[in-house]
Amino acid sequence: MIMEIIQNGIVFGIIISFMLGPAFFILIETSIKKGFKSAIFLDIGILISDAIYLLAAFFVAEKINLWLTTNSFVKYIAGSIFIILGVVSIYKNVIQLRLQTTEIKDVKEVEADPSKKIIYPFQLIIKGLGLNAINPGVLIFWIAASTYATNELKLGDFQLLSFFGITLLTMFVVDVFKIYFSSRLKEKLDNKVLSIIGVLIGGLMVFFGLAICLKDIQL
């Protein structure tokens, strides 16, 4: 049974790590534009948010689900935040694309070098936690996952904690590899390409925001 829990937790963690959502793309963008360390701290914040939602799913899943389904304003607030973040990202990167003088490019290169910037771990952790927490779909997913693990895998309380602990650990390990290989891309990309990536990520943020607003929040 223990080996089965470990195997299922690892498989589940790998699958979740490659699910395409706002956090996935922001993590990749951060690793490319700001470097390995910044993305790791951001990922820690995301995983803390996942862990908090998991605990909520264990203890008050039914109440939370009822509250989400009866208060539709939640999805509009969350969707609007993603849309605003996306628009800001698009605007900032479009401005950067328009800056073509050699002097400005040199300044950008210095600013874009993660080794020359001060990294604020706590700020990045809070950013990751917040970005993941404002998406109601994340909470609904963990409620569904907890329900599945209880009903289909027949796991008790301690087994559930073990299963999801292994899942979160696997997610972190996979994310480290994603961040590492994404950060290596920076050496092969110029500022123009990085700005284009920023515009694309912004567009995806707007898309996810609209999707949250337009889709009913239900299991």
C-alpha positions as MATLAB code, in Angstrom:
seq = 'MIMEIIQNGIVFGIIISFMLGPAFFILIETSIKKGFKSAIFLDIGILISDAIYLLAAFFVAEKINLWLTTNSFVKYIAGSIFIILGVVSIYKNVIQLRLQTTEIKDVKEVEADPSKKIIYPFQLIIKGLGLNAINPGVLIFWIAASTYATNELKLGDFQLLSFFGITLLTMFVVDVFKIYFSSRLKEKLDNKVLSIIGVLIGGLMVFFGLAICLKDIQL';
ca = [
       0.000    0.000    0.000;
       2.855    2.358    0.846;
       4.525    1.806   -2.531;
       1.196    2.321   -4.273;
       0.712    5.646   -2.493;
       4.248    6.745   -3.448;
       3.793    5.716   -7.099;
       0.388    7.387   -7.402;
       1.683   10.532   -5.691;
       4.656   10.801   -8.076;
       2.516   10.228  -11.176;
      -0.099   12.707   -9.961;
       2.575   15.309   -9.187;
       4.148   14.975  -12.644;
       0.775   15.350  -14.356;
      -0.132   18.463  -12.338;
       3.295   20.021  -13.004;
       2.575   20.092  -16.723;
      -0.992   21.345  -16.510;
      -1.200   24.612  -18.457;
      -2.476   27.429  -16.281;
      -1.536   31.015  -15.320;
       0.998   29.878  -12.695;
       2.739   27.593  -15.216;
       3.353   30.381  -17.735;
       4.309   32.999  -15.143;
       6.835   30.561  -13.668;
       8.392   29.920  -17.077;
       8.493   33.650  -17.877;
      10.124   34.449  -14.531;
      12.783   31.775  -15.007;
      13.598   33.087  -18.500;
      13.619   36.796  -17.686;
      14.740   36.910  -14.037;
      16.746   33.743  -13.581;
      16.739   30.454  -11.696;
      16.705   31.751   -8.106;
      13.811   34.178   -8.628;
      11.687   31.466  -10.224;
      12.447   29.011   -7.387;
      11.197   31.480   -4.760;
       8.118   32.184   -6.876;
       7.478   28.442   -7.137;
       7.762   28.053   -3.363;
       4.969   30.607   -2.996;
       2.829   28.734   -5.527;
       3.333   25.430   -3.703;
       2.534   27.022   -0.327;
      -0.735   28.215   -1.829;
      -1.436   24.699   -3.115;
      -0.729   23.255    0.339;
      -3.096   25.756    1.989;
      -5.842   24.919   -0.493;
      -5.253   21.218    0.117;
      -5.772   21.667    3.847;
      -8.927   23.649    3.122;
     -10.118   20.847    0.834;
      -9.599   18.295    3.631;
     -11.590   20.109    6.274;
     -14.148   22.441    4.683;
     -14.486   21.284    1.067;
     -18.287   21.252    0.974;
     -18.661   24.693    2.550;
     -16.040   26.210    0.250;
     -17.586   24.679   -2.853;
     -21.039   25.931   -1.822;
     -19.658   29.414   -1.170;
     -17.926   29.533   -4.563;
     -20.978   28.337   -6.458;
     -23.318   30.783   -4.713;
     -21.041   33.828   -4.936;
     -20.338   34.345   -8.624;
     -18.590   37.671   -7.940;
     -15.514   35.699   -6.837;
     -14.743   34.542  -10.372;
     -15.195   38.062  -11.754;
     -12.763   39.520   -9.215;
     -10.186   36.784   -9.885;
     -10.647   37.024  -13.657;
     -10.320   40.818  -13.591;
      -7.049   40.602  -11.662;
      -5.575   38.240  -14.266;
      -6.788   40.488  -17.098;
      -5.216   43.556  -15.475;
      -1.929   41.711  -14.904;
      -1.974   40.561  -18.539;
      -2.662   44.035  -19.909;
       0.127   45.525  -17.761;
       2.561   42.853  -19.001;
       1.602   43.513  -22.622;
       1.940   47.287  -22.180;
       5.348   47.105  -20.475;
       6.788   44.725  -23.047;
       5.380   46.620  -26.028;
       7.071   49.761  -24.675;
      10.338   47.845  -24.387;
      10.011   46.639  -27.984;
       9.772   50.262  -29.121;
      12.973   51.239  -27.379;
      15.566   50.719  -30.086;
      18.465   53.036  -29.273;
      21.807   51.498  -28.335;
      21.964   53.351  -25.038;
      18.597   52.057  -23.878;
      19.441   48.533  -25.015;
      22.611   48.612  -22.917;
      20.654   49.711  -19.864;
      18.105   46.967  -20.461;
      20.806   44.347  -20.724;
      22.184   45.358  -17.321;
      18.720   45.387  -15.765;
      17.807   42.039  -17.306;
      20.890   40.308  -15.922;
      19.649   38.445  -12.816;
      23.162   38.339  -11.373;
      23.153   42.154  -11.140;
      19.737   42.478   -9.532;
      18.850   42.150   -5.879;
      16.514   39.206   -5.312;
      13.889   39.615   -2.586;
      12.847   36.035   -1.685;
       9.919   36.963    0.568;
       8.447   39.290   -2.055;
       8.657   36.588   -4.728;
       7.140   33.963   -2.410;
       4.210   36.279   -1.629;
       3.778   36.987   -5.348;
       3.655   33.263   -6.151;
       1.243   32.593   -3.298;
      -1.018   35.451   -4.371;
      -1.051   34.624   -8.078;
      -2.040   31.041   -7.376;
      -4.479   31.907   -4.590;
      -6.590   34.339   -6.645;
      -7.483   31.603   -9.124;
     -10.638   29.874   -7.770;
     -10.040   27.027  -10.214;
      -7.005   25.951   -8.154;
      -9.106   25.495   -5.024;
     -11.785   23.621   -6.958;
      -9.126   21.371   -8.473;
      -7.735   20.406   -5.064;
     -11.239   19.769   -3.740;
     -11.840   17.439   -6.680;
      -8.426   15.785   -6.196;
      -9.092   15.257   -2.496;
     -12.512   13.778   -3.265;
     -10.995   11.460   -5.886;
      -8.231   10.275   -3.545;
     -10.776    9.571   -0.799;
     -13.440    7.838   -2.899;
     -11.460    6.150   -5.676;
      -8.105    5.419   -4.050;
      -9.749    4.697   -0.686;
      -7.168    6.639    1.305;
      -7.589    7.530    4.968;
      -6.536   10.816    6.592;
      -2.874    9.911    7.180;
      -2.623    8.221    3.788;
      -4.124   11.329    2.140;
      -1.524   13.541    3.784;
       1.243   11.178    2.636;
      -0.167   10.990   -0.888;
      -0.467   14.747   -1.340;
       2.839   15.371    0.434;
       4.540   13.176   -2.172;
       2.512   14.933   -4.880;
       3.682   18.400   -3.801;
       7.293   17.232   -3.427;
       7.174   15.743   -6.940;
       5.704   18.981   -8.289;
       8.578   20.941   -6.764;
      11.240   18.605   -8.187;
       9.682   18.740  -11.670;
       9.362   22.527  -11.400;
      13.065   22.813  -10.553;
      13.915   21.052  -13.821;
      11.466   23.246  -15.768;
      12.928   26.382  -14.201;
      16.515   25.286  -14.833;
      16.037   24.561  -18.526;
      13.900   27.683  -19.032;
      16.512   29.888  -17.351;
      19.176   28.477  -19.695;
      17.195   29.849  -22.626;
      18.027   33.395  -21.535;
      21.586   32.963  -22.757;
      20.253   32.317  -26.278;
      17.585   35.048  -26.371;
      18.018   38.783  -26.939;
      15.938   41.527  -25.300;
      13.554   41.750  -28.244;
      12.649   38.054  -28.011;
      12.271   38.335  -24.225;
       9.843   41.227  -24.700;
       7.864   39.240  -27.270;
       7.644   36.382  -24.760;
       6.379   38.888  -22.196;
       3.663   40.050  -24.607;
       2.605   36.445  -25.278;
       2.474   35.639  -21.565;
       0.407   38.783  -21.029;
      -1.987   37.642  -23.750;
      -2.322   34.252  -22.056;
      -3.044   35.976  -18.737;
      -5.848   37.960  -20.373;
      -7.170   34.718  -21.901;
      -7.203   32.916  -18.553;
      -8.865   35.920  -16.920;
     -11.647   35.924  -19.500;
     -12.008   32.144  -19.192;
     -12.450   32.448  -15.418;
     -15.067   35.185  -15.834;
     -17.043   33.345  -18.503;
     -16.932   29.834  -17.080;
     -19.274   28.702  -14.316;
     -17.491   27.743  -11.124;
     -18.656   24.223  -10.465;
     -17.294   20.713  -10.025;
];
